[in-house]
Amino acid sequence: PARMRGRLGSLQQLAIVLGIFLALAANDLIAHAAGSPDAPFWLGVAAWRWMFWVEILPAVLYGAGAFVVPESPRYLVTRGREEAAAAVLARTGEPSPGERVAEIHRSIGSERPSRMSDLRGPAGSLLPIVGIGIGLSVFQQFVGINVIFYYSTSLWHSVGYTEADSMRISTITGIINIVTTLIAIAFVDRFGRRPLLLAGSAGMTLTLGAMAWLFATAPADASGAPLLSGAHGTAALVAANLYVFAFGFSWGPVVWVLLGEMFNNRIRGAALALAAATQWVANWLVTLTFPGLAKLGLGLAYGLYAAAAALSLVFVIRLVRETKGRALEEM
């Protein structure tokens, strides 16, 4: 239902950041118990291998849980399963599930699921709303958030922190990400989607810009890597965690909320699939390019992410519309 859709949609991001934290915490505990990631752990196997092997448990749990996830009511309607669709709607607190099913019928316009061909306009190009969804996905990744989580341990180690401290910093950052996502859940249905995105873009621009300046002006070691110590190191840590805070209450959860609700029923499945696929491609590009950019200079890398954050602010102002309080059938 529209009154709680933002909060429920944000739970996906909460699950993501909780998983990130648990992975970071598990790695930290394994490395601490073994003495270092390269040291032998259980059965004489290196600790870093156990960091991968423990992922088997959540993978099995995820696979088993997928069997009990309810289908989307919109999908069930396209399959002619109106009673099942009404049951799912009733579970989410819909007061008139039968009437909602009828509205879904009218909004879908056909009895088949959406296809990729539905995403093209009369001229053959992508529908503008699909382009906006892709833009949201790209900007969510191009601000560099996953660099913080994929490379943070090696990043902080490379600029002068010990290996143990680097892993601990990464774990603390994961906790901050969880807390800020809870803030988004509390306010996304009260303030709306656009205000949170705008505030997040502004905050990320400032904090990423600060990190770029700190890395660019820090003294370098013999290999040319910046050395962060004293006030420089403290400022970089504060800026990095404020950046995670700005992302965590805005672009992290809100993009997923918007992607789930901004498309009309006729194209939602295909449009969301394309936007999510684009997000993973953008994630891959950022992950692939960061090591090379870091060799050229961490100031350059974070300067590019700051520029992406600034562009995301303009993108939201000009193109993103508010969806708070609107039923999915009104999109």
C-alpha positions in Angstrom: 0.0 0.0 0.0 1.1 3.5 -0.8 1.2 4.6 2.9 3.9 2.1 3.8 5.5 1.2 0.4 8.6 3.3 0.9 9.3 1.7 4.3 8.8 -1.8 3.0 10.7 -1.2 -0.1 13.6 0.2 1.9 13.8 -3.2 3.8 15.6 -4.6 0.7 18.5 -2.1 1.2 18.5 -2.9 4.9 18.9 -6.5 4.1 21.8 -5.7 1.7 23.7 -3.5 4.2 23.1 -6.0 7.0 24.6 -8.7 4.8 27.6 -6.5 4.1 28.1 -5.8 7.8 27.9 -9.5 8.7 30.4 -10.4 5.9 32.8 -7.7 7.1 32.4 -8.8 10.7 32.9 -12.4 9.9 36.1 -11.6 8.0 37.3 -9.5 10.9 36.7 -12.3 13.4 38.3 -15.0 11.2 41.4 -12.8 10.6 41.6 -11.9 14.3 41.4 -15.5 15.4 44.0 -16.7 12.8 46.3 -13.7 13.4 46.2 -12.4 9.8 44.2 -13.3 6.6 47.2 -15.3 5.3 47.7 -17.3 8.5 46.5 -20.9 8.9 43.0 -21.3 10.5 40.8 -24.4 10.9 42.3 -27.6 9.4 45.4 -25.7 8.6 43.8 -23.8 5.7 44.5 -20.1 5.3 42.1 -17.8 6.9 41.2 -15.9 3.7 39.9 -19.2 2.2 37.6 -19.6 5.2 36.3 -16.1 4.5 34.9 -17.5 1.2 33.8 -20.8 2.5 31.6 -19.4 5.3 29.5 -17.8 2.5 28.1 -21.3 1.7 25.8 -21.1 4.7 23.9 -17.9 3.7 23.8 -19.1 0.1 22.0 -22.3 1.2 19.7 -20.3 3.4 18.9 -17.9 0.6 18.2 -20.7 -1.8 15.8 -22.4 0.6 14.1 -19.1 1.5 13.4 -18.3 -2.2 10.8 -21.1 -2.2 8.6 -19.2 0.3 8.8 -15.7 -1.2 5.3 -14.7 -2.3 4.8 -13.7 -5.9 3.9 -10.1 -6.9 0.2 -9.5 -7.0 0.6 -7.8 -10.4 2.4 -10.9 -11.8 -0.3 -13.2 -10.4 -3.0 -11.1 -12.1 -1.3 -11.5 -15.4 -1.4 -15.2 -14.9 -5.1 -15.2 -14.1 -4.6 -16.0 -10.4 -6.8 -13.3 -8.9 -7.5 -15.1 -5.6 -3.8 -15.6 -5.0 -3.1 -12.0 -5.8 -5.8 -10.8 -3.4 -4.4 -13.0 -0.7 -0.9 -11.4 -1.1 -2.4 -8.0 -1.0 -4.4 -8.8 2.2 -1.1 -9.9 3.8 0.4 -6.5 3.2 -2.5 -4.7 4.9 -4.5 -3.8 1.8 -8.0 -3.0 3.1 -9.9 -3.8 -0.1 -7.8 -6.5 -1.9 -10.7 -7.3 -4.4 -11.0 -3.7 -5.6 -7.2 -3.5 -5.9 -7.1 -6.6 -8.0 -9.7 -5.0 -10.3 -7.6 -1.8 -10.6 -4.5 -3.9 -11.4 -6.5 -5.6 -14.2 -7.4 -2.3 -15.7 -3.9 -0.8 -15.4 -2.1 -3.8 -16.9 -4.1 -3.7 -20.1 -3.2 -7.3 -21.2 -3.0 -10.7 -19.7 0.7 -11.3 -20.4 3.8 -10.3 -18.4 5.8 -7.3 -19.5 8.5 -7.8 -22.2 11.6 -5.9 -23.1 9.8 -4.8 -26.4 7.3 -2.9 -24.2 10.1 -0.5 -23.1 10.4 1.1 -26.6 8.5 4.2 -27.5 6.9 5.0 -30.9 10.3 6.0 -32.4 12.0 2.8 -31.3 14.0 4.4 -28.5 13.6 3.7 -24.8 10.7 5.2 -23.0 11.8 8.3 -21.1 10.7 6.8 -17.7 12.9 3.8 -18.4 15.9 6.1 -19.1 15.3 7.8 -15.8 15.3 4.4 -14.0 18.6 3.5 -15.7 20.0 6.9 -14.8 19.1 6.3 -11.1 20.8 2.9 -11.2 24.0 4.3 -12.8 24.4 7.2 -10.4 23.8 4.9 -7.4 27.0 3.1 -8.4 29.0 5.9 -10.1 29.2 7.7 -6.7 31.6 5.0 -5.7 29.8 3.5 -2.8 31.0 -0.1 -3.4 34.6 1.0 -3.6 34.2 1.8 0.1 33.0 -1.8 0.8 35.0 -3.8 -1.8 38.3 -2.0 -1.3 38.1 -0.3 2.1 40.3 -2.7 4.0 43.1 -2.5 1.5 42.5 1.2 1.0 43.0 2.1 4.6 45.9 -0.3 4.9 47.6 1.4 1.9 47.4 4.8 3.4 49.1 3.9 6.6 46.7 2.1 8.9 47.5 -1.4 10.2 45.8 -4.4 8.7 43.9 -5.1 11.9 42.8 -1.4 12.2 41.7 -1.4 8.5 39.5 -4.4 8.9 38.0 -2.8 12.1 37.3 0.4 10.3 35.5 -1.5 7.5 33.3 -3.2 10.1 32.4 0.1 11.8 31.5 1.6 8.4 29.2 -1.3 7.9 27.4 -0.5 11.2 27.0 3.1 10.1 25.4 1.9 6.8 22.8 -0.1 8.8 22.0 2.8 11.1 21.5 5.3 8.2 19.3 2.9 6.3 17.1 2.7 9.4 16.8 6.5 9.2 15.7 6.2 5.6 13.0 3.6 6.6 11.7 6.0 9.2 11.5 9.1 6.9 11.0 7.9 3.3 7.2 7.9 3.6 7.1 11.1 5.6 9.5 13.3 3.6 9.2 11.7 0.2 11.8 10.2 -2.2 13.1 13.4 -3.9 14.1 15.3 -0.7 16.1 12.3 0.5 17.8 11.9 -2.8 18.6 15.7 -3.0 20.0 15.8 0.5 22.1 12.6 -0.1 23.5 14.0 -3.4 24.5 17.2 -1.7 26.1 15.4 1.3 28.0 12.9 -1.0 29.3 15.8 -3.2 30.8 17.5 -0.1 32.2 14.5 1.6 33.7 12.9 -1.6 35.1 16.3 -2.5 36.7 16.4 1.0 38.2 12.9 0.6 39.5 13.8 -2.9 41.3 16.9 -1.5 42.7 15.0 1.5 44.1 12.2 -0.6 45.5 14.6 -3.2 47.3 16.8 -0.6 48.5 14.1 1.8 52.3 13.4 1.9 53.4 10.4 -0.1 55.6 7.4 0.7 58.5 6.1 -1.4 56.0 4.4 -3.8 53.9 7.5 -4.2 51.0 6.3 -2.1 49.4 9.0 0.2 50.2 8.7 3.9 47.3 9.7 6.1 48.4 10.4 9.7 47.3 12.7 12.5 44.7 15.2 11.5 44.8 14.1 7.8 43.9 10.5 8.8 41.1 11.5 11.2 39.6 13.9 8.7 39.7 11.2 6.0 37.9 8.7 8.3 35.3 11.2 9.3 34.7 12.2 5.6 34.4 8.6 4.5 31.9 7.7 7.2 29.9 10.9 6.6 29.8 9.9 2.9 28.4 6.5 3.8 25.9 8.2 6.1 24.8 10.5 3.2 24.4 7.5 0.8 22.8 5.3 3.4 19.7 7.5 4.1 19.2 8.4 0.4 20.6 6.8 -2.7 21.1 3.4 -1.1 17.4 2.5 -0.2 15.5 5.2 -2.1 16.7 4.1 -5.6 15.3 0.6 -4.9 12.0 2.1 -3.7 11.7 4.3 -6.8 12.6 1.5 -9.2 9.9 -0.7 -7.6 7.2 1.9 -8.0 8.0 4.5 -10.7 7.0 2.3 -13.7 3.4 1.6 -14.6 2.1 -2.0 -14.3 2.4 -2.8 -18.0 6.2 -2.4 -18.1 7.2 -2.7 -14.4 8.7 -6.2 -14.6 10.8 -5.6 -17.7 11.8 -2.0 -16.8 12.9 -3.0 -13.3 14.9 -5.9 -14.7 16.7 -3.7 -17.2 17.4 -1.0 -14.6 18.8 -3.6 -12.1 20.9 -5.2 -14.8 22.3 -1.7 -15.7 23.1 -1.2 -12.0 25.2 -4.4 -11.9 27.1 -3.3 -15.1 27.8 0.1 -13.5 28.9 -1.7 -10.3 31.3 -3.9 -12.3 32.7 -0.8 -14.1 33.4 1.0 -10.9 34.9 -2.1 -9.3 37.1 -2.8 -12.4 38.4 0.7 -12.8 39.2 1.7 -9.2 42.6 -0.1 -8.9 43.8 1.7 -12.1 42.5 5.0 -10.9 44.0 4.5 -7.5 47.5 4.1 -9.2 47.0 7.4 -10.9 46.0 9.0 -7.6 43.3 8.5 -5.0 42.5 12.2 -5.3 41.6 11.7 -8.9 39.5 8.6 -8.2 37.4 10.3 -5.4 37.3 13.5 -7.5 35.5 11.6 -10.2 33.0 10.1 -7.7 32.4 13.6 -6.3 31.6 14.8 -9.8 29.2 11.9 -10.3 27.5 12.9 -7.0 27.2 16.5 -8.2 25.7 15.4 -11.5 23.2 13.1 -9.6 21.9 16.3 -7.8 21.2 17.9 -11.2 19.6 14.7 -12.4 17.1 14.5 -9.6 16.2 18.2 -9.8 15.5 18.0 -13.5 14.1 14.5 -14.1 12.9 12.6 -11.0 9.3 13.1 -9.9 7.9 12.4 -6.4 6.0 9.1 -6.0 5.1 9.3 -2.3 1.5 8.4 -1.5 0.6 7.4 -5.1 -0.9 3.9 -5.8 1.1 1.8 -8.2 -1.9 1.8 -10.5 -1.6 5.6 -10.8 2.0 5.5 -12.2 
